[in-house]
Amino acid sequence: MATYVTLYNFTEQGLKTIKDTVKRTEAAKKAAAANGMKVKEVLWVQGQYDLVVISESSDETKSNAFALSTLKMGNVRGQTLRAFTAAEMEKILEQVA
């Protein structure tokens, strides 16, 4: 399964309904599971970003479709990063000339 780290910022719409952020997150976790993804962690943070989400997926197409569906709701803007475990990085390094 591929691991992803997504950095989110609330939009104006998301801030207007900030009291629903935990409920929206729980709904998103269920929707992700229905798409074969696993949301491992959701953290609300201070600083440049408002939320950090760590997720796993074995299907890149479904993962991207879910990300676009989340953004389409209009509560957040996000940037998703592919993350690698130490074991995955070792395999990558084996290919480095």
Long-range contacts (C-beta under 8 A, 24 or more apart in sequence): 1-38, 1-56, 1-57, 1-58, 2-56, 2-57, 2-58, 2-60, 2-63, 2-82, 3-40, 3-54, 3-55, 3-56, 3-82, 3-83, 3-84, 3-85, 4-54, 4-55, 4-56, 4-57, 4-63, 4-80, 4-81, 4-82, 4-83, 5-52, 5-53, 5-54, 5-80, 5-81, 5-83, 6-51, 6-52, 6-53, 6-54, 6-55, 6-67, 6-78, 6-79, 6-80, 6-81, 7-49, 7-51, 7-52, 7-78, 7-79, 7-80, 7-81, 8-49, 8-50, 8-51, 8-52, 8-53, 8-76, 8-77, 8-78, 9-49, 9-50, 9-51, 9-76, 9-77, 9-78, 10-50, 10-51, 10-75, 10-76, 11-74, 11-75, 11-76, 11-77, 13-74, 13-75, 14-74, 14-75, 14-76, 17-75, 21-75, 24-75, 25-51, 28-70, 31-66, 31-69, 32-66, 35-62, 35-63, 35-65, 35-66, 36-62, 37-62, 37-63, 37-66, 50-76, 51-76, 54-83
